[in-house]
Amino acid sequence: MWIFLAFLAVPVIEIGLFIQVGGLIGLWPTLAIVVLTAVVGTALVRSQGARALDDLRAAMAGLSDPTAPLAHGALILLAGALLLTPGFFTDACGLLLLIPQVRAALMQHLRSKIAVQGFSYGTTADAFRRSEAGVIDGEFLEIDPENAPPRDPSGWTRH
């Protein structure tokens, strides 16, 4: 029901804002602002998206929890969609999502509402046993458990 209300409310808000702003500054300045926010927003999304991708690569390379970089990337993607949607309200929401502190606060709020029952990544021995070929060629490096890099909990599960 709330999704229906959002799809109804957002266009109404945008139309009202277009009428108000257009009445104050005129048609062409209003359209220029909409195009300018799309261009600036695209540049910001590109730079912050690249940073989020670098953070994700570093998390995967370090075998650490990738949920924060993934969540940041998803919110940056949402910000880009909002900035490319014509309107003042969606532009304001998109620009807010490009602020890292706002994204962190939103993720903290979502984390308190979501209960993850379990989380794992990688492969298990069962996945290799179910292989049709039966043989998997590869290289490996055995790590002594005492010298393994620490793996902190993700914060999404309860201990």
C-alpha positions in Angstrom: 0.0 0.0 0.0 2.8 2.4 0.8 4.4 1.8 -2.6 1.1 2.9 -4.2 1.1 6.0 -2.1 4.6 6.8 -3.1 3.9 6.4 -6.8 0.9 8.7 -6.3 2.5 11.3 -4.0 5.8 11.8 -5.8 4.3 13.0 -9.1 1.9 15.3 -7.3 4.7 16.8 -5.3 6.8 17.2 -8.5 4.0 18.9 -10.4 3.3 21.3 -7.5 7.0 22.2 -7.3 7.3 22.7 -11.0 4.3 25.1 -10.9 5.7 27.0 -7.9 9.3 27.3 -9.1 8.2 28.0 -12.7 5.9 30.8 -11.5 8.7 32.3 -9.5 11.6 32.2 -12.0 10.0 31.3 -15.3 10.0 28.3 -17.7 13.5 28.4 -19.1 15.4 28.9 -15.8 13.3 26.1 -14.3 14.2 23.7 -17.1 17.8 24.8 -16.9 17.9 23.9 -13.2 16.4 20.4 -14.0 19.0 19.7 -16.7 21.9 21.1 -14.6 21.0 18.9 -11.6 20.9 15.9 -13.9 24.4 16.7 -15.4 26.0 17.5 -12.0 24.3 14.5 -10.4 25.6 12.2 -13.1 29.2 13.4 -12.5 28.8 12.9 -8.7 27.3 9.5 -9.1 30.1 8.4 -11.4 32.8 9.5 -8.9 31.1 8.1 -5.8 30.2 4.9 -7.7 33.8 4.4 -8.6 34.9 4.9 -5.0 32.2 2.4 -3.8 33.5 -0.1 -6.4 37.0 0.3 -5.2 35.9 -0.2 -1.6 34.1 -3.4 -2.7 37.1 -4.7 -4.5 39.3 -4.0 -1.5 36.8 -5.8 0.8 36.7 -8.8 -1.5 40.5 -8.9 -1.9 40.9 -8.7 1.9 38.2 -11.3 2.6 36.4 -8.8 4.7 32.6 -8.2 4.9 31.4 -6.7 1.6 27.9 -5.6 2.8 28.8 -2.0 3.5 30.3 -1.3 0.1 27.5 -3.1 -1.6 24.9 -1.1 0.3 26.7 2.1 -0.5 26.8 1.1 -4.1 23.1 0.3 -4.2 22.2 3.6 -2.6 24.4 5.5 -5.0 22.7 3.7 -7.9 19.3 4.8 -6.4 20.6 8.4 -6.1 21.6 8.3 -9.8 18.1 7.1 -10.8 16.5 9.9 -8.7 18.8 12.5 -10.1 18.0 11.5 -13.7 14.3 11.6 -13.0 13.1 15.2 -13.8 11.9 17.1 -10.8 13.0 19.0 -7.7 11.8 16.6 -5.0 13.6 13.6 -6.6 16.7 15.7 -7.2 16.8 16.7 -3.5 16.4 13.0 -2.5 19.1 11.9 -4.9 21.5 14.6 -3.7 20.9 13.6 -0.1 21.7 10.0 -0.9 25.1 11.2 -2.3 26.1 12.4 1.1 28.0 9.5 2.8 26.8 10.4 6.3 23.1 10.3 5.0 23.8 6.9 3.4 25.4 5.6 6.6 22.4 6.8 8.7 20.0 5.2 6.3 21.9 1.9 6.4 22.0 2.0 10.2 18.2 2.5 10.3 17.6 -0.3 7.8 20.0 -2.5 9.8 17.8 -2.1 12.9 14.7 -3.1 10.9 16.2 -6.2 9.1 17.0 -9.4 10.9 19.4 -11.6 8.8 19.2 -15.3 9.9 22.5 -16.2 8.3 25.2 -15.0 6.0 28.0 -16.7 4.1 29.9 -16.3 0.9 32.4 -18.5 -1.0 32.0 -22.1 -1.8 31.5 -25.2 0.3 32.8 -28.7 -0.1 29.2 -29.8 -1.0 29.2 -27.6 -4.1 32.4 -29.3 -5.3 30.9 -32.8 -4.7 27.9 -32.0 -6.8 30.1 -31.0 -9.8 29.2 -33.0 -12.9 32.8 -33.2 -14.2 34.0 -34.6 -10.9 37.4 -32.9 -11.2 38.2 -29.3 -10.5 41.6 -28.0 -11.6 43.0 -25.1 -9.6 45.7 -23.8 -7.4 45.5 -23.1 -3.7 47.5 -21.8 -0.8 47.0 -23.3 2.5 46.7 -20.8 5.3 47.6 -21.7 8.9 44.5 -20.9 11.0 46.6 -19.2 13.6 48.1 -16.8 11.0 44.8 -16.2 9.0 43.7 -12.6 8.7 40.9 -11.7 11.1 37.4 -11.7 9.8 35.1 -9.4 11.7 31.4 -10.1 11.9 29.3 -8.2 9.4 27.0 -6.5 11.9 24.0 -7.8 10.0 23.7 -10.9 12.2 23.2 -11.2 15.9 25.7 -13.1 18.0 
